[in-house]
Amino acid sequence: MSLFNVYPLNPIAIIKAAGSRVWDDKGQEYLDMYGGHAVISIGHTQPHWVKRIEDQLHAIAFYSNSVVMPIQEELATALNNISGKKDFQLFLCNSGAEANENALKLASFHTGRKRIVAFKKAFHGRTSLAVAATDNPSIVAPVNETDNIIFLPFNDIAALQNCFAEQGTSIAAVIIEGIQGVAGIYEADDAFLQAIRKCCDDFGAVYIADSVQCGYGRSGQFFAHDHAGVSADIYSMAKGMGNGFPIGGILIAPHIQAKFGMLGTTFGGNPLACAAALAVIEVMQQDHLIKAAEEKGNYLINALKNTEGVKAVRGRGLMIGFEMEAGLEDLRKVLLNDFKIFTGEAKPNVIRLLPSLAISMEDINLFLTGLNKAIQVLKQKKD
Ligand SMILES: Cc1ncc(COP(=O)(O)O)c(C=O)c1O
């Protein structure tokens, strides 16, 4: 049987990993500045994470959500502490799309309304409502099309306020990434997030902070939305949450009340996933990885801004995007093939850096050296 061919693949088989390094089946080592798409938060095969999962595997891997699971409560408390969202409630699921799907559904249940405000170039996932709120018609199937989503320009306060003035009483939620990832690393302005908070307060709508990619400490705050100094009503989380073990979830403000059967899942919140998520938080706290993301991010951003050939640098912490001058479009390919460095991309021309928050300064400098050499290679070809 063949695999359903939906991913354009690099012809590289990665079979081993540790920290910020991965190895292919021929023993070739690579530097991972991509983190498997922002997923690797504390480092590949981090020893405490491996042990926590291993120990849990010997105790119990799975039971359904029909019984009390103390490890879920342990995770809820750990999340309250690390996020600072003290009285928030936790619902666990398995992925980012599922987290957003549940967030949007919950907002609609809570308000009794149907309309969702989302933004140009947003990406919220591929399940039905999440993909409908994603600004990319090529991945929206006819069955996912709906008139319930209103797309507004990103960071446009006037457009937001006009929309609420006209139809605020029918809006269930505003969903926004603190830093747009798939779009190419664009930060939401603090003033824009504050305006969203105010519109939602004035009209009784729910502010959903999609933190699937920009959350979990990557920006230098637990949630990138925290930089704006306002709190959202629901935070969706996934990628960095399990360091590669599939887990997602939503943090829900105390004024949103649960009802039996409102949300549900078979696998969400299983003990193995909770063990992985707890290990991530424990390592983040012990090794001060959120602070490290801020400091290493600042260093990297500054270095990129001073790199010849780099045209624009965006982002915060270890969620960085940069664009190259004309003639250097093949940089990502050269980095991978000639310098054995994995990076991410955003179409048409953005290189995304989403490394582990535990990446060492040595590896960051190795990346910068490789980058400078790769640029020289391309410049020489051009001249
Ligand atoms: C901001 C954002 N939201 C949601 C998702 C969807 O997450 P998943 O692929 O786990 O469903 C992604 C994935 O890239 C994302 O970047």
The ligand as an SDF file (V2000), in Angstrom:
LIG
                    3D

 16 16  0  0  0  0  0  0  0  0999 V2000
   -1.4630   28.8800   14.4190 C   0  0  0  0  0  0  0  0  0  0  0  0
   -1.8480   27.4600   14.1360 C   0  0  0  0  0  0  0  0  0  0  0  0
   -3.0500   27.0160   14.5120 N   0  0  0  0  0  0  0  0  0  0  0  0
   -3.4340   25.7500   14.2950 C   0  0  0  0  0  0  0  0  0  0  0  0
   -2.6020   24.8410   13.6700 C   0  0  0  0  0  0  0  0  0  0  0  0
   -3.0560   23.4370   13.4180 C   0  0  0  0  0  0  0  0  0  0  0  0
   -2.3890   22.5480   14.2440 O   0  0  0  0  0  0  0  0  0  0  0  0
   -2.3630   20.9860   13.9010 P   0  0  0  0  0  0  0  0  0  0  0  0
   -1.5530   20.8110   12.6690 O   0  0  0  0  0  0  0  0  0  0  0  0
   -1.7780   20.3530   15.1280 O   0  0  0  0  0  0  0  0  0  0  0  0
   -3.7900   20.5680   13.6910 O   0  0  0  0  0  0  0  0  0  0  0  0
   -1.3340   25.2680   13.2550 C   0  0  0  0  0  0  0  0  0  0  0  0
   -0.4210   24.3490   12.5490 C   0  0  0  0  0  0  0  0  0  0  0  0
    0.5150   24.7060   11.8970 O   0  0  0  0  0  0  0  0  0  0  0  0
   -0.9480   26.6120   13.4890 C   0  0  0  0  0  0  0  0  0  0  0  0
    0.2520   27.0720   13.0960 O   0  0  0  0  0  0  0  0  0  0  0  0
  1  2  1  0
  2  3  1  0
  2 15  2  0
  3  4  2  0
  4  5  1  0
  5  6  1  0
  5 12  2  0
  6  7  1  0
  7  8  1  0
  8  9  2  0
  8 10  1  0
  8 11  1  0
 12 13  1  0
 12 15  1  0
 13 14  2  0
 15 16  1  0
M  END
$$$$
